[in-house]
Amino acid sequence: MDLIEIYANVGCSKLQLSAAWFGRLLGPAPDAAPMAGLVEWHHGRAVGLQLLEDPARAGRCALTLIVGNIRHEHERLERAGLAPGAVEEADNTAIVRLDDPDGNSVVMAQRHGA
């Protein structure tokens, strides 16, 4: 496989509502809207998130984001009004769980030692 880029794809029922929520999660407005019903955030040259208006898949997706400082991100999520769960410690990681407006699962994780 000659993989050049990879995008996670999350289904939502109302693109405008979900794009605003993910904008608070990921940063500013989406970087691109390549077609009707789809917006994208680009992270570097090879990674991104696509938010697709697809009510049949809304609430059935999961996304894990690896971050450098889980406690900093937890505080930022609280300030943004996104209602993150508590920081959960595990053997190799610490995680924070939250749900988007459709109930899709979003997990932020920090590897120990990172």
Buried (B, 14 or more C-beta within 10 A) or exposed (E): EEEEEEBBBBBBBBBEEBBEBBBBBBEEEBBEBEEEEBBBBBEEEEEBBBBBBBEEBBBEBEBEBEBEEBEEBBEBBEEEEBEBBEBEEEEEBBBBBBBBBBEBBBBBBBEEEE
